Amino acid sequence: MAKYLSKRVMTGLLCVIVALCLNFALIHLAPGDPIRILVGNKEPNPELVQVLTEKYGLDQPPLVQFEKYIGNLLHGDLGDSYYTGEPVQDIIKQKLPLTLFLAGTMVFIAVILGGLLGVFCAKRAGGKLDTFLGSFTYLFDSIPGYWLGLMLILLFASKLKLLPTTGLISIRESYTGFAHVLDVAKHLILPIATGVIGIVPYYFRITRASVIQQLGEDFIVTLRAAGMSEHKIFYKYVFRNAIIPTVTAVGIHLAYMIAGSTIIEIVFGLPGLGSYLMTSISRRDYPLLMGFYLILSVSVAVMMIVVDFLYTLLDPRVRHVSD
C-alpha cells in the first residue's frame, strides 16, 4: 500500500506543478494592466506607473518573473497583494476558514441527505416516491445557484423576515459568546441551504444508480438463493460496493467547492475566499490569484490522494493491485 500511495503522491505533486505553470501563463496573458488599475486614473502619471511596475517586477520577462515566484514559493513566500500590500498567505489564512466551513458543511449535509434518499429510492425503484424524487431532483439540479439564493432571500428574509439577508453577523448588534455563535449560524442558514439544494440531486442520483446496479448483480441473486437475510446482503455486500462512486464524488466535490462557493459568497455577502477572488480578478492582483489557484490545485491533489487511500480500504481488489 505504501508504494501505491507514494505513486499517487508523486502524481498529485506533478499535477500541482503543471497547474502552477498553466495558471501563471494564463493569468499573465489575460488582458489588463494591474498597475494602471492600481493607479486608477484615466491618464496616470507615467513616472508613477514606471516606479510601480519596477517595484512589482512586472518590467521583467515573464520567465524571469516565474522563476522569481517559484523561488519565493519554495521559501514559503506567496508574495504581497498589489492592492492592499498584505502578504498573500495572511489574506488566505483570514478568508479560507469560512470558505472551507461552507464547502465542508454543504457537502457533508448533501452526502447524508442525498445518500439516504438514494438508498431508500433504490430499494423501491419505480415506485411513486422514487418517480417523484427523481423528477424533483432534476428540477433543482437545473436551477442556477445565484437565482436559488436570491429566491431564498426574497422568501425567508424579505417576505417572511425569518432570516437575515446578507453578511456574516448583525452589524447593529454586539453579540458575544454563545449569542454570537447563534448569530453567525443564523446568517449561514440560507447560504448553506442554497448549496445543499444545488448538490443533493447529484448525490441522490449517483447513490441510487450505484445501489440499483449492485442489487442486480448475479452474486446478490446467489446470496438470496442461499437464504442470507436482505439486511446482511445489503450492508455487507451492496452498500460497501455502492459507496465507492460516492466517495469519488465527495472527494472531487469537496475540492472544487472551495471555488464553487464563490457565487454563494457573493450573493449572500460573505467575506470568504471565493468572493475575494472575484475582486482580485477585477483588480488583476496576480500574487493573490496565484495563491488562490495554488490552494485550489493542492486541495484537488490532496483529495484525490485521500480518495485513493479510501479505495484501498473499501475495495480489497484495489488493495491487491497496489501490493
Beta strands, then each sheet from edge to edge (+ up, - down):
end
